[in-house]
């Protein structure tokens, strides 16, 4: 059986499929990975067009899956938004995907639950230091500073 694709295009597709086998990727992520492998812009463009036409990559689907996965960790909306932005997802798609999950998302309850789980680990620490550690931990996870402050003050 004869292969109809030029060699670099075939290699680029194979590499893209290898990457997609492990997890979904955004268009920007695939572009960067193909550039790192020194494929030409023309070959990258052709590969991405093929993958989009065949529905192997779709930034909207990627964002939906990413948000769902990150909420299981759990991370806050600020961090999820930042991660999607760094992966090259358009602001309109990010806003749409976050709006979809916000109706079932209560940041206050989530932060309270995480704080209760975390609290026993910092029991022996002086109150101000414990407060600071808990605040920093929750902030790194992407929760709103106002919500964190309310929860931390009520915990300690």
Residue, then its C-alpha position, 0 to 999 in steps of 0.5 A: x500500500x502506497x502512502x499518499x502523504x509527503x514524508x514530513x506531513x506524515x511524520x507530523x500527523x503521527x507525532x500529533x496522534x501520539x500526543x493526542x493518545x495521552x490526553x486532549x490538547x489545545x491547538x496552541x499546545x499541538x502547534x508548540x510541540x510540532x514547532x519543537x520537533x522542527x516541522x515547518x509552518x506549512x506542515x504544522x498548518x496542514x496537520x492542524x487543519x486535518x486534525x480540526x476537520x476530522x474533529x481530533x482537536x477542538x479548543x471548545x471541547x478541550x476547554x470543557x474537559x479541562x474545566x471538568x477535570x480541574x474542578x475534581x482536583x478541586x481548583x478555583x475558577x481563577x486558576x482554571x481560567x489562567x490555565x486555559x488562557x496559557x493553553x491558548x484558549x480564546x477568552x470567549x470559549x473560556x467564559x462560555x465553559x466557566x459559565x456552564x459550570x458556575x450554576x452548580x459551583x459554590x466556591x464558599x462551600x468548596x473552600x470551607x470543605x478544603x479548609x476543614x480537611x487541611x485544618x488538622x495538618x496545621x493544628x500545632x502551629x501558632x494561629x497567625x502562621x496557620x491562617x497565613x499558610x491556609x490562605x496561601x494554600x487556597x490562593x494557590x489553588x485559584x480561589x477568590x481572596x475574599x472567599x478565602x479570607x471569610x473562611x479562614x477567619x471563621x475557621x481560626 
